[in-house]
Amino acid sequence: MTERIYPLTFTPEFRDYIWGGRHLETVFGRQLPPGIVAESWDISGHPSSPTRADAGYWQGRTLPEIMEALGADLVGSHSAEMLRRGKFPLLVKLLDANKNLSVQVHPDDAYAREHEHGELGKTEMWYVLYAEPGTELIYGLAKGATRESFQAAIEQGTVEGQLHRVRIQAGDAVYVSAGSVHALLAGAVVAEIQQNSDITYRVYDWGRVGEDGKPRPLHIQQALDVIDWGLIEPGPVQPVTLADNAGMKWSRLVQSPHFSVERV
């Protein structure tokens, strides 16, 4: 068994959404396929884009296949529920926002279980790897925003006034719990760590159209159902120092029910 458990690396799966670019190549030196690359799914057990091990005993096998074979030896005892469901717990991506992403929100586990055929909800976090000068993102609601004012703004086309913007730079971390209104804006590249779910409720898309020339679908009622109306003008994570000695600084960025993220 020992030769079958080793540090696993994977061949990424790429997504070509309309807001992507080429920063993963020009800034980080990654080899990309031609055209727009919006997301690189680096560690994925999601059925739409499972990643395959690129070396060693498991080379060529997908992450779900490896998890099925190794079970708790791969994901640990805290992920027993995910093992029962046959789902790898997390999904790790790189996102290149060459244009603004849609303003969106994700459900929690309870809402997804009831309304999305038993799927997982989606809590995530961003670690900013690169940001052009002056880059912002949307995170939470502006002061004074309520469900009533937000719904009225949707009907009147004035949603942007309900949204909270945060200036970012490389090294910032943002915790996007389920229910957080959010959007990456043009000029940012982030690492995203999230629950293994792809459920997104799009609430505003800047008036643009998709490749078919039509506006992309919105999910207004679902979004209104799940938005955290108490998340008013939040800011980036404040790291908690765990150790700082011998030239090594170790900080906790996020401690959530779904994952812990530390920076060393």
C-alpha positions in Angstrom: 0.0 0.0 0.0 2.8 2.5 0.8 3.8 2.8 -2.9 0.2 3.8 -3.7 0.1 6.8 -1.2 2.4 9.6 -2.2 2.2 13.4 -2.9 -0.3 13.4 -5.8 -0.2 15.9 -8.6 -2.7 16.2 -11.4 -3.1 17.3 -15.0 -5.4 20.3 -14.9 -8.7 20.6 -16.7 -9.3 24.0 -18.4 -12.6 26.0 -18.8 -13.0 28.7 -21.5 -15.7 31.0 -20.1 -16.1 34.4 -21.8 -14.4 36.3 -19.0 -11.1 34.5 -19.1 -7.7 35.4 -20.6 -4.1 34.3 -20.9 -2.6 35.4 -17.6 -2.0 31.8 -16.5 0.5 31.6 -19.4 1.9 35.2 -19.5 2.2 35.7 -15.7 2.7 32.2 -14.4 4.3 30.4 -17.4 1.7 27.6 -17.7 1.2 25.7 -20.9 -2.4 26.4 -22.1 -4.5 25.3 -25.0 -5.3 28.0 -27.6 -7.9 30.6 -26.9 -9.5 31.9 -23.8 -8.7 30.1 -20.5 -10.8 31.2 -17.6 -10.3 28.4 -15.1 -7.7 25.7 -14.4 -9.3 23.0 -12.3 -6.1 21.7 -10.6 -7.6 19.2 -8.1 -11.0 18.0 -9.1 -13.2 15.1 -8.3 -16.3 16.8 -9.9 -17.9 14.6 -12.4 -17.9 17.3 -15.1 -14.1 17.7 -15.1 -12.2 15.1 -13.0 -8.4 15.6 -13.0 -6.1 12.7 -13.6 -2.9 11.9 -11.7 0.2 12.8 -13.8 2.8 10.6 -12.2 3.5 7.5 -10.1 1.3 4.5 -9.3 -2.0 6.3 -10.1 -0.8 8.0 -13.3 -3.7 8.4 -15.7 -6.4 7.5 -13.1 -9.0 10.1 -12.2 -9.3 11.5 -8.6 -12.7 9.8 -8.1 -11.1 6.4 -9.1 -8.2 7.0 -6.7 -10.6 8.0 -3.9 -12.7 4.9 -4.5 -9.6 2.7 -4.1 -8.0 4.4 -1.1 -11.0 5.7 0.8 -10.2 7.3 4.1 -6.4 6.7 3.5 -6.7 9.5 0.9 -9.2 11.9 2.4 -9.1 11.2 6.2 -11.7 10.4 8.8 -13.3 13.8 8.8 -14.5 13.2 5.3 -16.5 10.1 6.1 -19.8 11.7 4.9 -18.1 12.6 1.5 -16.9 9.0 1.2 -20.4 7.7 1.7 -21.6 10.1 -1.0 -18.7 9.1 -3.3 -17.5 12.8 -3.6 -14.0 14.1 -3.1 -14.6 16.9 -0.5 -12.9 19.9 -2.2 -12.2 21.5 -5.6 -9.1 23.6 -6.2 -9.0 26.0 -9.1 -7.0 28.9 -10.6 -9.2 31.7 -12.0 -8.1 34.3 -14.5 -10.5 37.3 -14.5 -9.6 39.1 -17.8 -13.1 40.6 -17.7 -15.7 40.9 -14.9 -17.3 37.7 -13.7 -21.1 37.8 -13.1 -22.3 38.9 -9.7 -23.4 35.6 -8.1 -24.1 33.8 -4.9 -24.0 30.1 -3.9 -26.3 28.1 -1.7 -25.5 26.3 1.5 -25.7 22.5 1.9 -29.3 22.6 3.3 -30.7 24.6 0.4 -28.7 22.6 -2.3 -29.9 19.4 -0.7 -33.6 20.5 -1.0 -33.5 22.3 -4.3 -30.5 20.9 -6.3 -31.2 17.2 -6.2 -29.1 16.5 -3.1 -26.0 18.3 -4.3 -23.5 20.0 -2.0 -23.6 23.7 -1.3 -20.7 25.9 -2.2 -18.5 27.7 0.4 -15.2 28.9 -1.1 -12.2 31.2 -0.5 -9.9 33.1 -2.8 -6.2 33.7 -2.4 -5.1 36.5 -4.7 -2.1 35.5 -6.7 -1.9 38.5 -9.0 -3.8 41.8 -9.3 -3.3 44.7 -11.6 -3.0 48.1 -9.9 -6.4 49.3 -8.7 -8.1 45.9 -9.1 -11.3 45.4 -7.0 -13.7 42.6 -6.4 -17.3 42.6 -5.2 -17.8 41.0 -1.8 -21.0 41.4 0.2 -23.5 44.2 0.2 -23.3 48.0 0.4 -24.4 49.7 3.6 -28.2 50.0 3.7 -28.9 47.1 1.3 -31.8 44.9 2.2 -33.8 42.2 0.4 -36.4 44.8 -0.6 -33.9 47.3 -1.9 -31.9 44.6 -3.7 -35.0 43.2 -5.4 -36.1 46.7 -6.4 -32.6 47.4 -7.8 -32.8 44.2 -9.9 -36.1 45.4 -11.4 -34.7 48.9 -12.0 -31.3 47.9 -13.4 -29.4 49.6 -10.5 -27.9 46.5 -8.8 -24.4 48.0 -8.8 -25.3 50.5 -6.1 -26.2 47.6 -3.8 -22.8 45.9 -4.0 -19.7 46.3 -1.8 -16.3 46.7 -3.6 -13.0 45.8 -2.0 -9.6 46.8 -3.4 -7.2 43.8 -3.5 -3.6 43.0 -4.0 -1.5 39.8 -4.3 -1.5 38.0 -0.9 -5.0 39.0 0.1 -7.5 36.2 1.1 -11.3 36.5 0.9 -13.6 34.0 2.6 -16.8 33.6 0.5 -19.1 31.6 2.6 -22.4 30.3 1.1 -24.8 33.2 0.8 -22.1 35.8 0.1 -22.8 38.0 -2.9 -19.5 38.2 -4.9 -17.7 38.7 -8.2 -14.2 38.7 -9.3 -13.5 41.7 -11.4 -11.1 42.3 -14.3 -7.4 42.2 -13.5 -7.3 39.4 -10.8 -5.9 35.9 -10.8 -6.8 33.9 -7.7 -6.5 30.4 -6.3 -10.0 29.2 -5.3 -10.5 26.5 -2.7 -14.1 25.4 -2.4 -16.6 22.6 -1.7 -16.9 20.1 -4.5 -19.9 21.8 -6.1 -20.6 23.8 -9.3 -23.9 25.4 -8.2 -24.0 29.1 -9.0 -26.9 31.5 -8.9 -26.2 34.4 -11.3 -27.9 37.6 -10.2 -26.3 40.3 -12.5 -24.2 40.0 -15.6 -23.3 43.6 -16.6 -25.8 43.6 -19.5 -23.6 41.4 -21.7 -24.5 38.5 -23.9 -23.0 35.0 -24.4 -21.5 33.5 -27.5 -25.0 32.9 -28.8 -25.8 36.6 -28.8 -28.3 36.2 -26.0 -28.1 37.3 -22.3 -26.8 34.6 -20.1 -29.5 33.1 -17.7 -30.0 34.7 -14.4 -31.3 32.9 -11.2 -33.0 35.8 -9.4 -35.4 33.8 -7.1 -32.8 31.3 -6.0 -30.3 34.1 -5.3 -32.8 36.1 -3.2 -33.6 32.9 -1.3 -29.9 32.3 -0.3 -28.2 35.7 0.0 -26.8 36.5 3.4 -28.4 39.9 4.0 -26.3 40.5 7.1 -23.0 40.5 5.1 -22.6 44.3 4.9 -19.3 45.7 3.8 -17.0 42.8 4.7 -13.3 42.9 4.1 -10.4 40.5 3.4 -9.4 37.9 5.9 -7.1 39.0 8.7 -4.5 36.2 9.0 -3.8 34.6 12.4 -0.1 34.0 13.1 0.5 30.5 14.3 4.3 30.6 14.3 7.0 33.1 13.3 10.5 31.9 13.9 13.7 30.6 12.1 12.8 32.4 8.9 9.4 30.7 8.7 6.0 32.4 9.1 2.9 30.2 9.4 -0.6 31.8 9.4 -4.1 30.6 9.4 -6.2 32.2 6.7 -9.5 30.4 6.9 -11.0 27.9 9.3 -14.4 26.8 8.1 -16.6 23.7 8.6 -15.6 22.6 5.1 -11.8 23.3 5.0 -8.9 25.0 6.7 -6.4 27.1 4.7 -3.0 28.0 6.0 -0.1 30.1 4.5 3.5 29.1 5.2 
